[in-house]
Amino acid sequence: QHPPTIGTMASTSESELPSAKEATKQPMLPTPPARQGQDPSAGSTLDSGEQVDDPDHPRHHQACPVELAVVWVNKAAKGSVQWVDSCHKDQLKHYKCRKRLKPITQVVKWAFLALALVEEPSWCLGRQTACTREEGIYSWNLPTVHFQVSNTFEMFCLLYFGQHWLRRRKSLGHGGKHGIWHQASLVLIIAALVDCSVAVFNTIGIVPGSFRLCRLCRPLIFMCTTKFVRKTTERLLAASRHFWDVIASLAICVVFFVWWGIVAFAHTSEGSTHFSNWSESFASLWILFTTANYPDVMIPGYNDDRSSFWFFFVYLVVSLYLLNNILLAAVYDAYKEQLKAQMHHVYQCRIQAIDKAFELLCQGSEAVTLDRWMSFFTAYCDAALRNASPEVRAFNRQQGMQAFEALDMDGSNALDKDEFHLVVSVLADPKVYIPLRPIPEAARSSWGKYINRVFHKGIQVGGYKIAWDNILTAVILVEVCLALVQTWVFVSPYGGGKFNDANLMPQTLWFRLLTATTIFCALEIGLKVWVLGPERFWHR
């Protein structure tokens, strides 16, 4: 049987874990920063036992191996190996700062992309008169901001992206891979920043006319700085090598029917209307491939000769119903293979990252000791929570101790490589939720235990056990039926007339019944948050 891991303990025996007050009463577990009999203020000590008193010693400025191992585990969760085995403390600070700025970076990226909704159109720039809406151009009629305001905000976003690029380079050091995407993002940021800087004085940028270079670079910068979009683009480009022959077959099909149509419809009304030259013929048949001009494209020829129908029939069958579906299947199959290859690479990188963390923690030995494991697990939880309270830290130390005891199958008081992989692979799996805060004190009360038991085991009615999820589903179904009946009464001539607003007023029975079901659902959510806590409620 497989030993229980942190994830299984969190999901099956949460009630057995100590509360915040109980956890703080547990004896403090040993920690490895200072050896027995050593003065903590006497300087740092190397793993070999050599004491370092000189603050200028190179090892004195090196980052702690435990913190580096925590970063490796976080990298394993993302399937990345872009990190180092040793680095300066300043590099680790840059890495932590970049991770703390990640929510701000996401907001800046989406605001940078959404700037197109409120900025002045490009054809309005440089005009002396007021800009009016152009005919034939769809607009949401959203309010626009002044050009200098939008241009200044865009420059701020570009400067933020520039410092983020530099901070990434400093935080990863020699372990980072600055590929073509990151180099392209730097070039695009510089080009857009120069265009915005020039536009401060002439409003049109470095390119004459209404074309703005910075607006062309905007979606490209977003793609280069967003990992999800970048990876998806890579998969599409890699998959395109496996279905180009189908695209070529479709192109040959269109060219052949264009050739046939020019010859077949010569000296006819169909030819003069849709097949007068090569460009017109290509446009007609390509639009026909999308069915946007069908059946208008065949009406002149059909009026002259009924047999011309077979030309368009064969073209649609071959191109739209045959080659188009083959292309769709080829694209799906090629993209699926690329996705499988990428996921395989992610899992391989995850194993390598966990190996790196194990090497940093074992420090030349063949296993991770209890002290080293507790230091690592505490640092991992602190990095995830940031400024955790003493009660939360005591709870996480208790969790770490339970995980160590469960995985130390040979009783050696240390974790070998396989045992370490077993537990850290759970930490590195983004699909597994591990509670890092203790159960609320409300869950320990008699009312809390009763409510928690109702939520998990349901209620007993006449010898039958009804699950709580079934009760909640029934209430939601009743609410939907009430709303449906209320709508039927509202749109029917009965009940006071058709579209009578009186049926929707608060004093009606419908409104009170729907309000009661809404209060029930809100109360159910509130009780779950009270018993489970916000973190557990969100991840269940």
Protein Blocks (a to p, Z undefined) as FASTA:
>chain_A
ZZddfklmmmmmmmmpccfklmmmpccdddfkbcghiafknopadfkopacfbfkbmklm
pccfklmmmmmmmmmmnopabdcfbdcfklmmmmmmmmmmmmmmmmmmmmmmmmmmmmcc
fklgopabdcdddehiacehiacddfklmmmmmmmmmmmmmmmmmmmmmmnmmmbccdfk
lmmmmmmmmmmmmmmmmmmmnonojbgcjbdfklmmmmmmmmmmmmklmmmmmmmmmmmm
mmmmmmmmmmmmmmmmmmmmmmmmgoiaklmmmmmbmklmmmmmmmmmnommccklmmmm
mmmpmklmmmmmmmmmmmmmmmmmmmmmmmmmmmmmmmmmmmmmmmmmmmmmmmmmmmmm
nnopabdcfklmmmmmmmmmmmmnoopafklmmmmmmmmmmmmmmmmmnonopacfklmm
mmmmmmmmmkbccdfbdcdfklmmmklmmmmmmmmnopaeehiacdfklmmmmmmmmmmm
mmmmmmmmmmpmghhiahiaklmgmkbmklmmmmmmmmmmmmmmmmmmmmnopklmmmZZ
